[in-house]
Amino acid sequence: MTADMTAQFVADIRSIAGGDVPADVRNAAKSCILDWVGTALAGAHEPLVEMLLAEILTAPSAPCSVVGRLERTSPQSAALINGAAGDALDFSDCNRTMNGHATATVFPCVLALAERTGAPGEAVLRAFLAGVEAACRVGLMLGTGVLETAFHPTAIAGPLGAAAAGAILLRLDGAQFATALGIAATQAAGLADAVGTMCKPLHAGTAAAAGTFAASLAARGFTAPPNALDPGAGFLASHTTRVAADALDASRGAFLLLQTLMKEHAACALTHGSIENMLALKRSAAFAVADVGAIRLEIAASSARICDIVAPRTALEMRFSVRTVAAMALLGFDTGDLTNYNAGIARADAVVALSDRISIDARADLDVAISRATLELRDGRTLTAAWDERNAGGDPERQRTRARAKFSALSAPLLPVADAAGLADRIFALETLQRFDVRP
């Protein structure tokens, strides 16, 4: 790790933003945007969004829209609300390189500043890509050591990714860009034990708002330490137990956005491996749920700290209860159906009874991407399954198809089919747009 890490970081992100963007990266970026718009639409009327709006000044003449609603507000407030709405259902994409949600923190900032400035679609796409690449590189520098702290990675890396996106969209020079990172770094905060509460999706909102604020203030000449990512500065040292010294150099030339995983289950990504293992076990052998004696789920110790709410009472808590969602999957509930997350199902006799037969083996030696399951049947059979999320990605065209299908399902209760299809078409033609608008 060199003393001028921040300057190197800024140069790398500016190079990505101004360089050639391959077709597969463009397609993947637009799939991420469409996926986020769908999740934000679906979350736009969640109670936490209503509460945020009750605290924020809105005005018909304000420059920025609130996704899925009629209210308009300032860029920073729009980024806050839209960021929270996009993660309210824990259905937005994730990227393991940052151990969190890149799109959910970066795109609300890009959207708000693009509306304020009237930026064309190509600029929106490049700013979004730059922000995701920045957030992921910060995540790599934080390394797995961040998972051993009390911090939530989305809330820590997200503000810097959003600030980087804002710096590109506002055309900040190198010194202003570094300042924006410094302003974002001093705002980066969010605790991992917020899972299962409204504060967890609030983290995506505060990250997006912090980045929006940081880039805007830097453009005005606001001052901040210009070396936020240097080894002697406080950001990396305060948010991880081990700084990954060579991560920036190792990532140079790569598009980390391609490692984004689009969620098929409306729950914490750390539960998805266990859900997939339950589905695999159902396919592998014939058995009735009543025949299940015990289930052991092996997950990383850092995951167990986040997603093992033993007796969830609300939809928010269900999404962070690996026992509950594993039981739901084995019982035949569609874990991608938002209507299946409610207090009635959380405390349903069948779900609780099966959850009580599930134990968690929190493994310090297990990579966070890997999940294993062992199911013991009363007739003496033992079934096993394993899942590695690193093998779960797909090519950009498959991702595009899945993104459209998911967007159609999420937008169906809110938009006419033709309006939803038109919005999806505009997103996939983003480069051709003079201005981008999420309204149908």
Secondary structure, DSSP 8 states (H G I E B T S, - for coil): --TTHHHHHHHHHHHHHHS---HHHHHHHHHHHHHHHHHHHHHTTSHHHHHHHHHS---TT-SEE-TTSS-EE-HHHHHHHHHHHHHTTS-S-EETTTTB-SHHHHHHHHHHHHHHHT--HHHHHHHHHHHHHHHHHHHHHH-GGGGGSSB-HHHHHHHHHHHHHHHHHTT--HHHHHHHHHHHHTT---BGGGTTSTHHHHHHHHHHHHHHHHHHHHHHT----S-TTSTTSHHHHHH-SS--TTHHHHHTT--GGGGEE--SSSS-HHHHHHHHHHHHHHHHS---GGGEEEEEEEEEHHHHHHHB-SS--SHHHHTTBHHHHHHHHHHT--TT-GGG-SHHHHT-HHHHHHHTTEEEEEETTS-TTEEEEEEEETTS-EEEEEEEGGG----HHHHHHHHHHHHHHHHTTTS-HHHHHHHHHHHHTGGG-SS-----
